[in-house]
Amino acid sequence: MAGAFIPAALTMVRRGTSRLFPVIRLAAADLARNARHVAGRIAVVLMSTAFAVTVIVVAAAESERDRVEYRP
């Protein structure tokens, strides 16, 4: 599913950049032109970010639980 969504999303991003700075327009055009090659890399970055956020949330929850259960 993500394989079909990401190239379509990159194409939509390219269409919405007409009023932005030229550098951003060029980057968006390059991403849209190479959408099939970039889609896998974007999926990896999204999964890595989700994993990092999960680790941080679990660590914060365990830390808070330890703080509440602490008995001096």
N, CA, C and O atoms as a Tripos MOL2 file, in Angstrom:
@<TRIPOS>MOLECULE
protein
  288   287    72     0     0
PROTEIN
NO_CHARGES

@<TRIPOS>ATOM
      1 N           0.8140   -1.1900    0.0000 N.3       1 MET1
      2 CA          0.0000    0.0000    0.0000 C.3       1 MET1
      3 C           0.8640    1.2620    0.0000 C.2       1 MET1
      4 O           0.6040    2.1970   -0.7580 O.2       1 MET1
      5 N           1.8870    1.2850    0.8500 N.am      2 ALA2
      6 CA          2.7380    2.4670    0.9130 C.3       2 ALA2
      7 C           3.4800    2.6770   -0.3990 C.2       2 ALA2
      8 O           3.7940    3.8110   -0.7630 O.2       2 ALA2
      9 N           3.7610    1.5910   -1.1070 N.am      3 GLY3
     10 CA          4.4650    1.7080   -2.3690 C.3       3 GLY3
     11 C           3.6980    2.5070   -3.3990 C.2       3 GLY3
     12 O           4.3040    3.1720   -4.2400 O.2       3 GLY3
     13 N           2.3720    2.4550   -3.3520 N.am      4 ALA4
     14 CA          1.5610    3.2120   -4.3060 C.3       4 ALA4
     15 C           1.2420    4.6030   -3.7860 C.2       4 ALA4
     16 O           1.0600    5.5340   -4.5720 O.2       4 ALA4
     17 N           1.1730    4.7530   -2.4660 N.am      5 PHE5
     18 CA          0.7880    6.0370   -1.8910 C.3       5 PHE5
     19 C           1.9050    7.0750   -1.9840 C.2       5 PHE5
     20 O           1.6450    8.2300   -2.3200 O.2       5 PHE5
     21 N           3.1200    6.6850   -1.6970 N.am      6 ILE6
     22 CA          4.2220    7.6570   -1.6180 C.3       6 ILE6
     23 C           4.4960    8.3300   -2.9610 C.2       6 ILE6
     24 O           4.6300    9.5540   -2.9840 O.2       6 ILE6
     25 N           4.5880    7.6060   -4.0890 N.am      7 PRO7
     26 CA          4.7840    8.3190   -5.3570 C.3       7 PRO7
     27 C           3.6310    9.2740   -5.6880 C.2       7 PRO7
     28 O           3.8530   10.3570   -6.2280 O.2       7 PRO7
     29 N           2.4040    8.8680   -5.3610 N.am      8 ALA8
     30 CA          1.2620    9.7580   -5.6070 C.3       8 ALA8
     31 C           1.3480   11.0000   -4.7260 C.2       8 ALA8
     32 O           1.0440   12.1060   -5.1750 O.2       8 ALA8
     33 N           1.7540   10.8210   -3.4940 N.am      9 ALA9
     34 CA          1.8940   11.9630   -2.5880 C.3       9 ALA9
     35 C           3.0020   12.9080   -3.0660 C.2       9 ALA9
     36 O           2.8580   14.1270   -2.9780 O.2       9 ALA9
     37 N           4.1000   12.3480   -3.5680 N.am     10 LEU10
     38 CA          5.1800   13.1910   -4.0830 C.3      10 LEU10
     39 C           4.7260   13.9890   -5.3030 C.2      10 LEU10
     40 O           5.1290   15.1390   -5.4760 O.2      10 LEU10
     41 N           3.9090   13.3970   -6.1310 N.am     11 THR11
     42 CA          3.3780   14.1200   -7.2900 C.3      11 THR11
     43 C           2.4720   15.2550   -6.8410 C.2      11 THR11
     44 O           2.5050   16.3420   -7.4190 O.2      11 THR11
     45 N           1.6640   15.0150   -5.8150 N.am     12 MET12
     46 CA          0.7900   16.0740   -5.2910 C.3      12 MET12
     47 C           1.6150   17.1920   -4.6660 C.2      12 MET12
     48 O           1.2570   18.3640   -4.7790 O.2      12 MET12
     49 N           2.7150   16.8390   -4.0070 N.am     13 VAL13
     50 CA          3.5920   17.8570   -3.4150 C.3      13 VAL13
     51 C           4.1710   18.7360   -4.5120 C.2      13 VAL13
     52 O           4.2600   19.9530   -4.3520 O.2      13 VAL13
     53 N           4.5630   18.1330   -5.6160 N.am     14 ARG14
     54 CA          5.1350   18.9030   -6.7270 C.3      14 ARG14
     55 C           4.1270   19.9100   -7.2660 C.2      14 ARG14
     56 O           4.4890   21.0410   -7.5910 O.2      14 ARG14
     57 N           2.8670   19.5040   -7.3610 N.am     15 ARG15
     58 CA          1.8420   20.4050   -7.8900 C.3      15 ARG15
     59 C           1.5800   21.5880   -6.9600 C.2      15 ARG15
     60 O           1.2120   22.6690   -7.4210 O.2      15 ARG15
     61 N           1.7680   21.3910   -5.6550 N.am     16 GLY16
     62 CA          1.4680   22.4440   -4.7010 C.3      16 GLY16
     63 C           2.6150   23.3900   -4.4060 C.2      16 GLY16
     64 O           2.5080   24.2000   -3.4850 O.2      16 GLY16
     65 N           3.6970   23.3210   -5.1420 N.am     17 THR17
     66 CA          4.8690   24.1340   -4.8380 C.3      17 THR17
     67 C           5.0450   25.3280   -5.7640 C.2      17 THR17
     68 O           6.1210   25.9260   -5.7940 O.2      17 THR17
     69 N           4.0300   25.6830   -6.5090 N.am     18 SER18
     70 CA          4.2010   26.7350   -7.5070 C.3      18 SER18
     71 C           4.5020   28.1010   -6.8970 C.2      18 SER18
     72 O           5.1080   28.9400   -7.5620 O.2      18 SER18
     73 N           4.0990   28.3450   -5.6610 N.am     19 ARG19
     74 CA          4.3350   29.6600   -5.0400 C.3      19 ARG19
     75 C           5.5150   29.6760   -4.0820 C.2      19 ARG19
     76 O           5.7590   30.6870   -3.4240 O.2      19 ARG19
     77 N           6.2290   28.6060   -3.9940 N.am     20 LEU20
     78 CA          7.3440   28.5310   -3.0530 C.3      20 LEU20
     79 C           8.6460   28.9890   -3.7220 C.2      20 LEU20
     80 O           8.6730   29.3110   -4.9100 O.2      20 LEU20
     81 N           9.7090   29.0100   -2.9350 N.am     21 PHE21
     82 CA         11.0160   29.4180   -3.4330 C.3      21 PHE21
     83 C          11.4970   28.4700   -4.5250 C.2      21 PHE21
     84 O          11.1330   27.2940   -4.5300 O.2      21 PHE21
     85 N          12.3100   28.9700   -5.4460 N.am     22 PRO22
     86 CA         12.7810   28.1250   -6.5540 C.3      22 PRO22
     87 C          13.5270   26.8700   -6.0940 C.2      22 PRO22
     88 O          13.3990   25.8150   -6.7160 O.2      22 PRO22
     89 N          14.2980   26.9710   -5.0220 N.am     23 VAL23
     90 CA         15.0480   25.8080   -4.5500 C.3      23 VAL23
     91 C          14.0860   24.7000   -4.1150 C.2      23 VAL23
     92 O          14.3070   23.5250   -4.4080 O.2      23 VAL23
     93 N          13.0280   25.0800   -3.4200 N.am     24 ILE24
     94 CA         12.0390   24.0980   -2.9680 C.3      24 ILE24
     95 C          11.2890   23.5150   -4.1640 C.2      24 ILE24
     96 O          11.0020   22.3190   -4.1990 O.2      24 ILE24
     97 N          10.9780   24.3560   -5.1320 N.am     25 ARG25
     98 CA         10.3010   23.8570   -6.3480 C.3      25 ARG25
     99 C          11.1760   22.8440   -7.0760 C.2      25 ARG25
    100 O          10.6830   21.8110   -7.5280 O.2      25 ARG25
    101 N          12.4680   23.1310   -7.1910 N.am     26 LEU26
    102 CA         13.3780   22.2030   -7.8660 C.3      26 LEU26
    103 C          13.4940   20.8860   -7.1080 C.2      26 LEU26
    104 O          13.5040   19.8180   -7.7190 O.2      26 LEU26
    105 N          13.5820   20.9550   -5.7820 N.am     27 ALA27
    106 CA         13.6710   19.7370   -4.9740 C.3      27 ALA27
    107 C          12.3970   18.9060   -5.1180 C.2      27 ALA27
    108 O          12.4620   17.6850   -5.2620 O.2      27 ALA27
    109 N          11.2400   19.5670   -5.0810 N.am     28 ALA28
    110 CA          9.9710   18.8450   -5.2220 C.3      28 ALA28
    111 C           9.8530   18.2210   -6.6100 C.2      28 ALA28
    112 O           9.3600   17.1020   -6.7460 O.2      28 ALA28
    113 N          10.2990   18.9350   -7.6340 N.am     29 ALA29
    114 CA         10.2510   18.3910   -8.9940 C.3      29 ALA29
    115 C          11.1650   17.1810   -9.1170 C.2      29 ALA29
    116 O          10.8090   16.1950   -9.7620 O.2      29 ALA29
    117 N          12.3410   17.2520   -8.5020 N.am     30 ASP30
    118 CA         13.2680   16.1240   -8.5390 C.3      30 ASP30
    119 C          12.6860   14.9200   -7.8010 C.2      30 ASP30
    120 O          12.8010   13.7890   -8.2730 O.2      30 ASP30
    121 N          12.0630   15.1550   -6.6490 N.am     31 LEU31
    122 CA         11.4330   14.0590   -5.9110 C.3      31 LEU31
    123 C          10.3140   13.4210   -6.7180 C.2      31 LEU31
    124 O          10.2100   12.1950   -6.7760 O.2      31 LEU31
    125 N           9.4800   14.2410   -7.3380 N.am     32 ALA32
    126 CA          8.3590   13.7070   -8.1150 C.3      32 ALA32
    127 C           8.8480   12.9520   -9.3510 C.2      32 ALA32
    128 O           8.2540   11.9490   -9.7470 O.2      32 ALA32
    129 N           9.9260   13.4350   -9.9510 N.am     33 ARG33
    130 CA         10.4560   12.7880  -11.1500 C.3      33 ARG33
    131 C          11.0290   11.4060  -10.8110 C.2      33 ARG33
    132 O          10.9260   10.4740  -11.6100 O.2      33 ARG33
    133 N          11.6210   11.2820   -9.6420 N.am     34 ASN34
    134 CA         12.2270   10.0150   -9.2140 C.3      34 ASN34
    135 C          11.4030    9.3580   -8.1140 C.2      34 ASN34
    136 O          11.9650    8.7400   -7.2090 O.2      34 ASN34
    137 N          10.0980    9.4800   -8.1760 N.am     35 ALA35
    138 CA          9.2190    9.0330   -7.0930 C.3      35 ALA35
    139 C           9.3590    7.5420   -6.8000 C.2      35 ALA35
    140 O           9.3440    7.1450   -5.6340 O.2      35 ALA35
    141 N           9.4920    6.7290   -7.8030 N.am     36 ARG36
    142 CA          9.5970    5.2800   -7.5780 C.3      36 ARG36
    143 C          10.8740    4.9210   -6.8190 C.2      36 ARG36
    144 O          10.8630    4.0130   -5.9880 O.2      36 ARG36
    145 N          11.9610    5.6160   -7.0930 N.am     37 HIS37
    146 CA         13.2240    5.3350   -6.4200 C.3      37 HIS37
    147 C          13.2360    5.9050   -5.0060 C.2      37 HIS37
    148 O          13.8460    5.3290   -4.1050 O.2      37 HIS37
    149 N          12.5740    7.0120   -4.8180 N.am     38 VAL38
    150 CA         12.5820    7.6980   -3.5280 C.3      38 VAL38
    151 C          11.5910    7.0590   -2.5590 C.2      38 VAL38
    152 O          11.7620    7.1730   -1.3450 O.2      38 VAL38
    153 N          10.5740    6.3980   -3.0650 N.am     39 ALA39
    154 CA          9.5040    5.8570   -2.2110 C.3      39 ALA39
    155 C          10.0440    4.8860   -1.1710 C.2      39 ALA39
    156 O           9.6280    4.9380   -0.0130 O.2      39 ALA39
    157 N          10.9360    4.0240   -1.5440 N.am     40 GLY40
    158 CA         11.5070    3.0740   -0.5890 C.3      40 GLY40
    159 C          12.2920    3.7610    0.5040 C.2      40 GLY40
    160 O          12.2150    3.3770    1.6700 O.2      40 GLY40
    161 N          13.0440    4.7710    0.1300 N.am     41 ARG41
    162 CA         13.8400    5.4980    1.1270 C.3      41 ARG41
    163 C          12.9410    6.2580    2.0950 C.2      41 ARG41
    164 O          13.2130    6.3130    3.2940 O.2      41 ARG41
    165 N          11.8740    6.8420    1.5690 N.am     42 ILE42
    166 CA         10.9380    7.5560    2.4330 C.3      42 ILE42
    167 C          10.2580    6.5800    3.3860 C.2      42 ILE42
    168 O          10.0610    6.9070    4.5560 O.2      42 ILE42
    169 N           9.9020    5.4100    2.9190 N.am     43 ALA43
    170 CA          9.2790    4.4050    3.7800 C.3      43 ALA43
    171 C          10.2270    3.9880    4.9030 C.2      43 ALA43
    172 O           9.7950    3.8000    6.0400 O.2      43 ALA43
    173 N          11.5050    3.8450    4.5930 N.am     44 VAL44
    174 CA         12.4840    3.4810    5.6240 C.3      44 VAL44
    175 C          12.6100    4.5950    6.6610 C.2      44 VAL44
    176 O          12.6740    4.3200    7.8600 O.2      44 VAL44
    177 N          12.6460    5.8270    6.2180 N.am     45 VAL45
    178 CA         12.7390    6.9510    7.1520 C.3      45 VAL45
    179 C          11.5000    7.0190    8.0320 C.2      45 VAL45
    180 O          11.6130    7.2540    9.2350 O.2      45 VAL45
    181 N          10.3170    6.8160    7.4530 N.am     46 LEU46
    182 CA          9.0870    6.8240    8.2420 C.3      46 LEU46
    183 C           9.0900    5.7120    9.2860 C.2      46 LEU46
    184 O           8.7090    5.9410   10.4330 O.2      46 LEU46
    185 N           9.5140    4.5190    8.9030 N.am     47 MET47
    186 CA          9.5540    3.4090    9.8560 C.3      47 MET47
    187 C          10.5830    3.6600   10.9510 C.2      47 MET47
    188 O          10.3340    3.3530   12.1170 O.2      47 MET47
    189 N          11.7280    4.2110   10.5910 N.am     48 SER48
    190 CA         12.7550    4.5190   11.5890 C.3      48 SER48
    191 C          12.2620    5.5620   12.5830 C.2      48 SER48
    192 O          12.4990    5.4510   13.7850 O.2      48 SER48
    193 N          11.5780    6.5690   12.0710 N.am     49 THR49
    194 CA         11.0340    7.6060   12.9390 C.3      49 THR49
    195 C           9.9740    7.0290   13.8640 C.2      49 THR49
    196 O           9.9500    7.3510   15.0510 O.2      49 THR49
    197 N           9.1060    6.1880   13.3420 N.am     50 ALA50
    198 CA          8.0720    5.5540   14.1750 C.3      50 ALA50
    199 C           8.7070    4.6950   15.2540 C.2      50 ALA50
    200 O           8.2430    4.7000   16.3950 O.2      50 ALA50
    201 N           9.7440    3.9660   14.9240 N.am     51 PHE51
    202 CA         10.4350    3.1400   15.9130 C.3      51 PHE51
    203 C          11.0690    4.0100   17.0000 C.2      51 PHE51
    204 O          10.9530    3.7000   18.1860 O.2      51 PHE51
    205 N          11.7330    5.0890   16.6050 N.am     52 ALA52
    206 CA         12.3690    5.9740   17.5800 C.3      52 ALA52
    207 C          11.3330    6.6010   18.5090 C.2      52 ALA52
    208 O          11.5610    6.6830   19.7160 O.2      52 ALA52
    209 N          10.2170    7.0370   17.9750 N.am     53 VAL53
    210 CA          9.1570    7.6230   18.7960 C.3      53 VAL53
    211 C           8.6030    6.5860   19.7590 C.2      53 VAL53
    212 O           8.3400    6.9030   20.9190 O.2      53 VAL53
    213 N           8.4210    5.3660   19.3030 N.am     54 THR54
    214 CA          7.9280    4.2920   20.1730 C.3      54 THR54
    215 C           8.8840    4.0420   21.3270 C.2      54 THR54
    216 O           8.4520    3.9010   22.4710 O.2      54 THR54
    217 N          10.1730    3.9850   21.0400 N.am     55 VAL55
    218 CA         11.1670    3.7640   22.0890 C.3      55 VAL55
    219 C          11.1350    4.8960   23.1050 C.2      55 VAL55
    220 O          11.2020    4.6430   24.3070 O.2      55 VAL55
    221 N          11.0360    6.1210   22.6510 N.am     56 ILE56
    222 CA         11.0120    7.2680   23.5530 C.3      56 ILE56
    223 C           9.7630    7.2610   24.4200 C.2      56 ILE56
    224 O           9.8430    7.5330   25.6180 O.2      56 ILE56
    225 N           8.6100    6.9540   23.8360 N.am     57 VAL57
    226 CA          7.3580    6.9240   24.6080 C.3      57 VAL57
    227 C           7.4010    5.8220   25.6550 C.2      57 VAL57
    228 O           6.9970    6.0430   26.7960 O.2      57 VAL57
    229 N           7.8810    4.6450   25.2910 N.am     58 VAL58
    230 CA          7.9740    3.5460   26.2490 C.3      58 VAL58
    231 C           8.9470    3.8930   27.3680 C.2      58 VAL58
    232 O           8.6620    3.6200   28.5340 O.2      58 VAL58
    233 N          10.0820    4.4830   27.0380 N.am     59 ALA59
    234 CA         11.0520    4.8670   28.0640 C.3      59 ALA59
    235 C          10.4730    5.9140   29.0070 C.2      59 ALA59
    236 O          10.6800    5.8380   30.2180 O.2      59 ALA59
    237 N           9.7540    6.8830   28.4690 N.am     60 ALA60
    238 CA          9.1450    7.9090   29.3150 C.3      60 ALA60
    239 C           8.0700    7.3090   30.2230 C.2      60 ALA60
    240 O           7.9560    7.6930   31.3870 O.2      60 ALA60
    241 N           7.2810    6.3710   29.6940 N.am     61 ALA61
    242 CA          6.2450    5.7300   30.5010 C.3      61 ALA61
    243 C           6.8600    4.8970   31.6220 C.2      61 ALA61
    244 O           6.3790    4.9370   32.7540 O.2      61 ALA61
    245 N           7.9000    4.1550   31.3250 N.am     62 GLU62
    246 CA          8.5560    3.3600   32.3590 C.3      62 GLU62
    247 C           9.2070    4.2490   33.4080 C.2      62 GLU62
    248 O           9.1610    3.9400   34.5990 O.2      62 GLU62
    249 N           9.8010    5.3330   32.9830 N.am     63 SER63
    250 CA         10.4120    6.2700   33.9240 C.3      63 SER63
    251 C           9.3620    6.8690   34.8600 C.2      63 SER63
    252 O           9.5850    6.9750   36.0660 O.2      63 SER63
    253 N           8.2360    7.2530   34.3030 N.am     64 GLU64
    254 CA          7.1570    7.8110   35.1210 C.3      64 GLU64
    255 C           6.6020    6.7590   36.0740 C.2      64 GLU64
    256 O           6.3190    7.0620   37.2330 O.2      64 GLU64
    257 N           6.4440    5.5380   35.6010 N.am     65 ARG65
    258 CA          5.9540    4.4610   36.4680 C.3      65 ARG65
    259 C           6.9300    4.2140   37.6140 C.2      65 ARG65
    260 O           6.5120    4.0340   38.7580 O.2      65 ARG65
    261 N           8.2170    4.2060   37.3160 N.am     66 ASP66
    262 CA          9.2190    4.0130   38.3580 C.3      66 ASP66
    263 C           9.1980    5.1680   39.3570 C.2      66 ASP66
    264 O           9.3840    4.9600   40.5550 O.2      66 ASP66
    265 N           8.9720    6.3700   38.8670 N.am     67 ARG67
    266 CA          8.9270    7.5360   39.7610 C.3      67 ARG67
    267 C           7.7380    7.4280   40.7050 C.2      67 ARG67
    268 O           7.8630    7.7160   41.8960 O.2      67 ARG67
    269 N           6.5900    7.0150   40.1870 N.am     68 VAL68
    270 CA          5.3770    6.9110   41.0110 C.3      68 VAL68
    271 C           5.5050    5.7680   42.0180 C.2      68 VAL68
    272 O           5.0420    5.9020   43.1510 O.2      68 VAL68
    273 N           6.1090    4.6670   41.6410 N.am     69 GLU69
    274 CA          6.2170    3.5050   42.5200 C.3      69 GLU69
    275 C           7.3880    3.5830   43.4900 C.2      69 GLU69
    276 O           7.5300    2.7030   44.3380 O.2      69 GLU69
    277 N           8.2160    4.5910   43.3940 N.am     70 TYR70
    278 CA          9.4020    4.6960   44.2470 C.3      70 TYR70
    279 C           8.9980    4.9310   45.6870 C.2      70 TYR70
    280 O           8.1840    5.8110   45.9690 O.2      70 TYR70
    281 N           9.5550    4.1570   46.6010 N.am     71 ARG71
    282 CA          9.3250    4.3050   48.0360 C.3      71 ARG71
    283 C          10.6990    4.4780   48.7070 C.2      71 ARG71
    284 O          11.4900    3.5350   48.7360 O.2      71 ARG71
    285 N          10.9840    5.6450   49.2350 N.am     72 PRO72
    286 CA         12.3030    5.8610   49.8700 C.3      72 PRO72
    287 C          12.4600    5.1040   51.1730 C.2      72 PRO72
    288 O          13.5080    5.1890   51.8130 O.2      72 PRO72
@<TRIPOS>BOND
     1     1     2 1
     2     2     3 1
     3     3     4 2
     4     3     5 am
     5     5     6 1
     6     6     7 1
     7     7     8 2
     8     7     9 am
     9     9    10 1
    10    10    11 1
    11    11    12 2
    12    11    13 am
    13    13    14 1
    14    14    15 1
    15    15    16 2
    16    15    17 am
    17    17    18 1
    18    18    19 1
    19    19    20 2
    20    19    21 am
    21    21    22 1
    22    22    23 1
    23    23    24 2
    24    23    25 am
    25    25    26 1
    26    26    27 1
    27    27    28 2
    28    27    29 am
    29    29    30 1
    30    30    31 1
    31    31    32 2
    32    31    33 am
    33    33    34 1
    34    34    35 1
    35    35    36 2
    36    35    37 am
    37    37    38 1
    38    38    39 1
    39    39    40 2
    40    39    41 am
    41    41    42 1
    42    42    43 1
    43    43    44 2
    44    43    45 am
    45    45    46 1
    46    46    47 1
    47    47    48 2
    48    47    49 am
    49    49    50 1
    50    50    51 1
    51    51    52 2
    52    51    53 am
    53    53    54 1
    54    54    55 1
    55    55    56 2
    56    55    57 am
    57    57    58 1
    58    58    59 1
    59    59    60 2
    60    59    61 am
    61    61    62 1
    62    62    63 1
    63    63    64 2
    64    63    65 am
    65    65    66 1
    66    66    67 1
    67    67    68 2
    68    67    69 am
    69    69    70 1
    70    70    71 1
    71    71    72 2
    72    71    73 am
    73    73    74 1
    74    74    75 1
    75    75    76 2
    76    75    77 am
    77    77    78 1
    78    78    79 1
    79    79    80 2
    80    79    81 am
    81    81    82 1
    82    82    83 1
    83    83    84 2
    84    83    85 am
    85    85    86 1
    86    86    87 1
    87    87    88 2
    88    87    89 am
    89    89    90 1
    90    90    91 1
    91    91    92 2
    92    91    93 am
    93    93    94 1
    94    94    95 1
    95    95    96 2
    96    95    97 am
    97    97    98 1
    98    98    99 1
    99    99   100 2
   100    99   101 am
   101   101   102 1
   102   102   103 1
   103   103   104 2
   104   103   105 am
   105   105   106 1
   106   106   107 1
   107   107   108 2
   108   107   109 am
   109   109   110 1
   110   110   111 1
   111   111   112 2
   112   111   113 am
   113   113   114 1
   114   114   115 1
   115   115   116 2
   116   115   117 am
   117   117   118 1
   118   118   119 1
   119   119   120 2
   120   119   121 am
   121   121   122 1
   122   122   123 1
   123   123   124 2
   124   123   125 am
   125   125   126 1
   126   126   127 1
   127   127   128 2
   128   127   129 am
   129   129   130 1
   130   130   131 1
   131   131   132 2
   132   131   133 am
   133   133   134 1
   134   134   135 1
   135   135   136 2
   136   135   137 am
   137   137   138 1
   138   138   139 1
   139   139   140 2
   140   139   141 am
   141   141   142 1
   142   142   143 1
   143   143   144 2
   144   143   145 am
   145   145   146 1
   146   146   147 1
   147   147   148 2
   148   147   149 am
   149   149   150 1
   150   150   151 1
   151   151   152 2
   152   151   153 am
   153   153   154 1
   154   154   155 1
   155   155   156 2
   156   155   157 am
   157   157   158 1
   158   158   159 1
   159   159   160 2
   160   159   161 am
   161   161   162 1
   162   162   163 1
   163   163   164 2
   164   163   165 am
   165   165   166 1
   166   166   167 1
   167   167   168 2
   168   167   169 am
   169   169   170 1
   170   170   171 1
   171   171   172 2
   172   171   173 am
   173   173   174 1
   174   174   175 1
   175   175   176 2
   176   175   177 am
   177   177   178 1
   178   178   179 1
   179   179   180 2
   180   179   181 am
   181   181   182 1
   182   182   183 1
   183   183   184 2
   184   183   185 am
   185   185   186 1
   186   186   187 1
   187   187   188 2
   188   187   189 am
   189   189   190 1
   190   190   191 1
   191   191   192 2
   192   191   193 am
   193   193   194 1
   194   194   195 1
   195   195   196 2
   196   195   197 am
   197   197   198 1
   198   198   199 1
   199   199   200 2
   200   199   201 am
   201   201   202 1
   202   202   203 1
   203   203   204 2
   204   203   205 am
   205   205   206 1
   206   206   207 1
   207   207   208 2
   208   207   209 am
   209   209   210 1
   210   210   211 1
   211   211   212 2
   212   211   213 am
   213   213   214 1
   214   214   215 1
   215   215   216 2
   216   215   217 am
   217   217   218 1
   218   218   219 1
   219   219   220 2
   220   219   221 am
   221   221   222 1
   222   222   223 1
   223   223   224 2
   224   223   225 am
   225   225   226 1
   226   226   227 1
   227   227   228 2
   228   227   229 am
   229   229   230 1
   230   230   231 1
   231   231   232 2
   232   231   233 am
   233   233   234 1
   234   234   235 1
   235   235   236 2
   236   235   237 am
   237   237   238 1
   238   238   239 1
   239   239   240 2
   240   239   241 am
   241   241   242 1
   242   242   243 1
   243   243   244 2
   244   243   245 am
   245   245   246 1
   246   246   247 1
   247   247   248 2
   248   247   249 am
   249   249   250 1
   250   250   251 1
   251   251   252 2
   252   251   253 am
   253   253   254 1
   254   254   255 1
   255   255   256 2
   256   255   257 am
   257   257   258 1
   258   258   259 1
   259   259   260 2
   260   259   261 am
   261   261   262 1
   262   262   263 1
   263   263   264 2
   264   263   265 am
   265   265   266 1
   266   266   267 1
   267   267   268 2
   268   267   269 am
   269   269   270 1
   270   270   271 1
   271   271   272 2
   272   271   273 am
   273   273   274 1
   274   274   275 1
   275   275   276 2
   276   275   277 am
   277   277   278 1
   278   278   279 1
   279   279   280 2
   280   279   281 am
   281   281   282 1
   282   282   283 1
   283   283   284 2
   284   283   285 am
   285   285   286 1
   286   286   287 1
   287   287   288 2
@<TRIPOS>SUBSTRUCTURE
     1 MET1         2 RESIDUE 1 A MET
     2 ALA2         6 RESIDUE 1 A ALA
     3 GLY3        10 RESIDUE 1 A GLY
     4 ALA4        14 RESIDUE 1 A ALA
     5 PHE5        18 RESIDUE 1 A PHE
     6 ILE6        22 RESIDUE 1 A ILE
     7 PRO7        26 RESIDUE 1 A PRO
     8 ALA8        30 RESIDUE 1 A ALA
     9 ALA9        34 RESIDUE 1 A ALA
    10 LEU10       38 RESIDUE 1 A LEU
    11 THR11       42 RESIDUE 1 A THR
    12 MET12       46 RESIDUE 1 A MET
    13 VAL13       50 RESIDUE 1 A VAL
    14 ARG14       54 RESIDUE 1 A ARG
    15 ARG15       58 RESIDUE 1 A ARG
    16 GLY16       62 RESIDUE 1 A GLY
    17 THR17       66 RESIDUE 1 A THR
    18 SER18       70 RESIDUE 1 A SER
    19 ARG19       74 RESIDUE 1 A ARG
    20 LEU20       78 RESIDUE 1 A LEU
    21 PHE21       82 RESIDUE 1 A PHE
    22 PRO22       86 RESIDUE 1 A PRO
    23 VAL23       90 RESIDUE 1 A VAL
    24 ILE24       94 RESIDUE 1 A ILE
    25 ARG25       98 RESIDUE 1 A ARG
    26 LEU26      102 RESIDUE 1 A LEU
    27 ALA27      106 RESIDUE 1 A ALA
    28 ALA28      110 RESIDUE 1 A ALA
    29 ALA29      114 RESIDUE 1 A ALA
    30 ASP30      118 RESIDUE 1 A ASP
    31 LEU31      122 RESIDUE 1 A LEU
    32 ALA32      126 RESIDUE 1 A ALA
    33 ARG33      130 RESIDUE 1 A ARG
    34 ASN34      134 RESIDUE 1 A ASN
    35 ALA35      138 RESIDUE 1 A ALA
    36 ARG36      142 RESIDUE 1 A ARG
    37 HIS37      146 RESIDUE 1 A HIS
    38 VAL38      150 RESIDUE 1 A VAL
    39 ALA39      154 RESIDUE 1 A ALA
    40 GLY40      158 RESIDUE 1 A GLY
    41 ARG41      162 RESIDUE 1 A ARG
    42 ILE42      166 RESIDUE 1 A ILE
    43 ALA43      170 RESIDUE 1 A ALA
    44 VAL44      174 RESIDUE 1 A VAL
    45 VAL45      178 RESIDUE 1 A VAL
    46 LEU46      182 RESIDUE 1 A LEU
    47 MET47      186 RESIDUE 1 A MET
    48 SER48      190 RESIDUE 1 A SER
    49 THR49      194 RESIDUE 1 A THR
    50 ALA50      198 RESIDUE 1 A ALA
    51 PHE51      202 RESIDUE 1 A PHE
    52 ALA52      206 RESIDUE 1 A ALA
    53 VAL53      210 RESIDUE 1 A VAL
    54 THR54      214 RESIDUE 1 A THR
    55 VAL55      218 RESIDUE 1 A VAL
    56 ILE56      222 RESIDUE 1 A ILE
    57 VAL57      226 RESIDUE 1 A VAL
    58 VAL58      230 RESIDUE 1 A VAL
    59 ALA59      234 RESIDUE 1 A ALA
    60 ALA60      238 RESIDUE 1 A ALA
    61 ALA61      242 RESIDUE 1 A ALA
    62 GLU62      246 RESIDUE 1 A GLU
    63 SER63      250 RESIDUE 1 A SER
    64 GLU64      254 RESIDUE 1 A GLU
    65 ARG65      258 RESIDUE 1 A ARG
    66 ASP66      262 RESIDUE 1 A ASP
    67 ARG67      266 RESIDUE 1 A ARG
    68 VAL68      270 RESIDUE 1 A VAL
    69 GLU69      274 RESIDUE 1 A GLU
    70 TYR70      278 RESIDUE 1 A TYR
    71 ARG71      282 RESIDUE 1 A ARG
    72 PRO72      286 RESIDUE 1 A PRO
